[in-house]
Amino acid sequence: MVVSLNANRRKMSHSPSWFTKGRAPWNKDLKGIHLSPESEFKPGQQSPKPYVPVGSERVRIDKNGKPRMFVKIADPNVWKLRAVLNWEAIHGPVQRGSVVHHKDRDTLNDSVLNLQPLDRSRHLAEHRAELQIAVHVALSVSSPSPDS
């Protein structure tokens, strides 16, 4: 196989459509060429995407399918959970290895009274029953019934 690939490569190297030695490309010595200046970005021009200012809020669906509110905290594109921001505004940074838990399970209710820091293992224990139900439902939907 290797022999045939090398033989094909040698044949292709003599193709008349490839550059020959000593031939200059069409754009040689044309540094900074502007073929369509009206469609090029100008200095200081913003991206054509709509700009979202710092402080904007967006609802996104997390990996578990639950809606979460995010807040833009810096440019160009730095977002943080609103629940974490609200907690940090009152109590300081969340400890490493901890998460901010919603007591009433409503992920859009980011009131500080509804938030509670939990370490990851305790947070998993808090939601274990819900996760087991979700896995059971997913398995029962994906597996065919025995009577079919």
Buried (B, 14 or more C-beta within 10 A) or exposed (E): EEEEEEEEEEEEEEEEEEEEEEEEEEEEEEEEEEEEEEEEEEEEEEEEEEEBEEEEEEEEEEEEEEEBBBBBEEEEEEBEBBBBBBBEEEEEEBEEEBBBBBEEEEBEBBEEEBBBBBEEEEBEEBBEEEEEEEEEEEEEEEEEEEEE
